[in-house]
Structures are given as C-alpha cells and as structure tokens.
Amino acid sequence: MQAKTADMLAESRRLRGTLETSEARSGLVQQFLQQYQLSHDEVYALKVCWESLQSCVSIGEMRAAEACF
C-alpha cells in the first residue's frame, strides 16, 4: 500500500511539473502573439508595398530588393 501511495505521489509531482512547464510555455506563446504578430492592417500595408515594389522594378532590381528583406 505504501509503495502505491509513494508511486502516486511521485506521479503527481511529475504531472505538476509537466503542468507548470506547459503553463509557462502557454504564457510565452500568448506574450509572443500580443507583442510580435502583425495586425491585419500591417499585413495589408506590407502586401501593398511589396506589390508596388514588384511592379516598379525590373527582375534584376527585384532580386536585389529581395536580398534586403
């Protein structure tokens, strides 16, 4: 009986550690999404800018411009 109780306690500690790790990772993901993801307006502005750039330059100039990104 004591062996089973000890095993259950050890498993409980292990699972608690796993849960804490998972919660910490979840917090980091949430922080990333809030701080570093572009808004829809920012994505749209980048697409418009890129399309304008592509229509204004030749293929060779475009390759040079792509190297900057």
For each residue, the residues with C-beta under 8 A, 3 or more apart:
1: 4 5
2: 5 6
3: 6 7
4: 1 7 8
5: 1 2 8 9
6: 2 3 9 10
7: 3 4 10 11
8: 4 5 11 12
9: 5 6 12 13
10: 6 7 13 14
11: 7 8 14 15
12: 8 9 15 16
13: 9 10 16 17
14: 10 11 17 18
15: 11 12 18 19
16: 12 13 19 20
17: 13 14 20 21
18: 14 15 21 22
19: 15 16 22 23
20: 16 17 23 24
21: 17 18 24 25
22: 18 19 25 26
23: 19 20 26 27
24: 20 21 27 28
25: 21 22 28 29
26: 22 23 29 30
27: 23 24 30 31
28: 24 25 31 32
29: 25 26 32 33
30: 26 27 33 34
31: 27 28 34 35
32: 28 29 35 36 37
33: 29 30 36 37
34: 30 31 37
35: 31 32
36: 32 33
37: 32 33 34
38: 42 43 46
39: 42 43
40: 43 44
41: 44 45
42: 38 39 45 46
43: 38 39 40 46 47
44: 40 41 47 48
45: 41 42 48 49
46: 38 42 43 49 50
47: 43 44 50 51
48: 44 45 51 52
49: 45 46 52 53
50: 46 47 53 54
51: 47 48 54 55
52: 48 49 55 56
53: 49 50 56 57 62 65
54: 50 51 57 62
55: 51 52
56: 52 53
57: 53 54 61 62 65
58: 61 62
59: 62 63
60: 63 64
61: 57 58 64 65
62: 53 54 57 58 59 65 66
63: 59 60 66 67
64: 60 61 67 68
65: 53 57 61 62 68 69
66: 62 63 69
67: 63 64
68: 64 65
69: 65 66
